[in-house]
Amino acid sequence: MRIPLTACMSGIAIASGLVAPAATASTTQGISMWPGSVCQLSIPTTNTGVRPKATGFRNESTTTSNFVICPIPNAVGISNDNSTAGVLRLYSMDGASHSVSCTAVSGWDQADMHYSTKTFAVSSADPSYGYTAQWTAADFGGTNGDPIPGSIGFSVTCNLPPQVAIAHAAGVFAYEIGS
């Protein structure tokens, strides 16, 4: 009986422990950030004090709230469940505390959308950085640290009160960097 040479060599390598274990890829955390000026009115109108500026998407009105929608960026669209967190940085323009209600939506398929609504107290307690509004997989029924289902299509809609601005929107994701 003749045994092919490749089969013999494979058997010898396995028996002698010469075969290296399967390589596993290491991952690192990345952040993709866009300025607040990427946000837009969810119901466009010309009669509003809400506008994009270099310092963010600002509600300069002193009396009227407006609904604003912001895409959450995804730098490496390698899978449908890509982001581990979606973030908005909000700040008070007048130094007062404001209640901001936002709904995050994750997913592309209308039959499989995931929603999470939160309300935040935005104040001038940290004027340098503002308030970080964050959504993770735990907000969509998963486990914190896991990817958010459908997060390659992720956005947040907020009822932006007067004198509140969105400084930036960010997506947090893990990506492979080799072994």
Buried (B, 14 or more C-beta within 10 A) or exposed (E): EEEEEEEEEEEEEEEEEEEEEEEEEEEEEBEBBBBBBBBEBBEEEEEBBBEBEEEBBBBBBEEEBBBBBBBBBBBBEEEBBBBBBBBBBBBBBEEEEBEBBBBBBBBEEEEEEBEBEBEBEBBBEEEEEBBBBBBBBBBBEBEEEBBBBBBBBBBBBBBBBBBBBBBBBBBBBBEEEEE
